[in-house]
Amino acid sequence: MLGFLQSAAGYGMAQALGQLARGLERSLSTFDVYEDDGRDPADSVAHAVNALTDAADLLQHVGPLLDNAQAAISRQGYRTQGQDAG
């Protein structure tokens, strides 16, 4: 379970947010982007990119923390009721 979280929530999510931010920036030159209220779409994309970048930066800390959690329990096993220890 921790391995999945390490990949998805830590490293993978940070990478996905970076890709989303770059895609939003590219969309301004690729498409005729507009805002319903007449504002400049570049302003809202810049705000979104800043928020996504901040989130990705925070997620960069999640991966190593999950690595530490995994390492802390990596030598554990379990026995069912009635199973011998040896």
C-alpha positions as CSV (number, residue, x, y, z in Angstrom):
1,M,0.0,0.0,0.0
2,L,2.8,2.4,0.8
3,G,4.5,1.7,-2.5
4,F,1.3,2.7,-4.3
5,L,1.1,5.9,-2.3
6,Q,4.7,6.7,-2.9
7,S,4.2,6.4,-6.6
8,A,0.8,7.9,-7.0
9,A,0.5,10.5,-4.2
10,G,4.2,11.5,-3.9
11,Y,6.3,11.4,-7.1
12,G,3.5,10.7,-9.6
13,M,1.2,13.5,-8.5
14,A,4.0,16.1,-8.5
15,Q,4.9,15.1,-12.0
16,A,1.3,15.2,-13.2
17,L,0.8,18.7,-11.7
18,G,3.9,19.9,-13.5
19,Q,2.6,18.5,-16.8
20,L,-0.8,20.1,-16.2
21,A,0.8,23.5,-15.6
22,R,2.9,23.2,-18.8
23,G,-0.3,22.2,-20.7
24,L,-2.2,25.2,-19.5
25,E,0.6,27.5,-20.6
26,R,0.8,25.9,-24.0
27,S,-3.0,26.2,-24.4
28,L,-2.7,30.0,-24.5
29,S,-0.7,29.8,-27.7
30,T,-2.4,26.8,-29.2
31,F,-6.1,27.7,-28.7
32,D,-8.3,30.8,-28.7
33,V,-8.7,30.8,-24.9
34,Y,-11.1,33.3,-23.4
35,E,-12.6,34.2,-20.0
36,D,-16.4,34.5,-19.7
37,D,-16.1,37.7,-17.9
38,G,-13.7,39.3,-20.3
39,R,-10.6,39.1,-18.2
40,D,-7.2,38.2,-19.7
41,P,-6.9,34.3,-19.7
42,A,-3.1,34.6,-19.3
43,D,-3.8,36.0,-15.8
44,S,-5.9,33.1,-14.7
45,V,-3.4,30.6,-16.3
46,A,-0.6,32.3,-14.4
47,H,-2.5,32.0,-11.2
48,A,-3.3,28.4,-11.8
49,V,0.3,27.6,-12.8
50,N,1.6,29.2,-9.6
51,A,-0.9,27.2,-7.5
52,L,0.0,24.0,-9.3
53,T,3.7,24.6,-8.9
54,D,3.3,25.3,-5.1
55,A,1.3,22.0,-4.8
56,A,3.9,20.1,-6.8
57,D,6.7,21.5,-4.5
58,L,4.8,20.3,-1.4
59,L,4.3,16.9,-3.0
60,Q,8.0,16.6,-3.5
61,H,8.2,16.2,0.2
62,V,5.6,13.5,0.4
63,G,7.6,10.9,-1.6
64,P,10.6,10.9,0.7
65,L,8.4,10.8,3.8
66,L,6.6,7.8,2.4
67,D,9.9,6.2,1.6
68,N,10.9,6.7,5.3
69,A,7.6,5.1,6.4
70,Q,8.2,2.1,4.1
71,A,11.8,1.7,5.3
72,A,10.6,1.8,9.0
73,I,8.4,-1.2,8.5
74,S,10.2,-3.0,5.7
75,R,11.4,-5.9,7.9
76,Q,8.0,-6.6,9.4
77,G,5.9,-9.7,8.8
78,Y,2.9,-11.2,10.5
79,R,1.5,-14.5,11.6
80,T,-2.1,-15.6,11.8
81,Q,-3.6,-16.9,15.0
82,G,-2.2,-20.2,16.0
83,Q,0.8,-20.0,13.6
84,D,4.2,-21.0,15.0
85,A,6.8,-18.3,15.3
86,G,9.5,-20.4,13.7
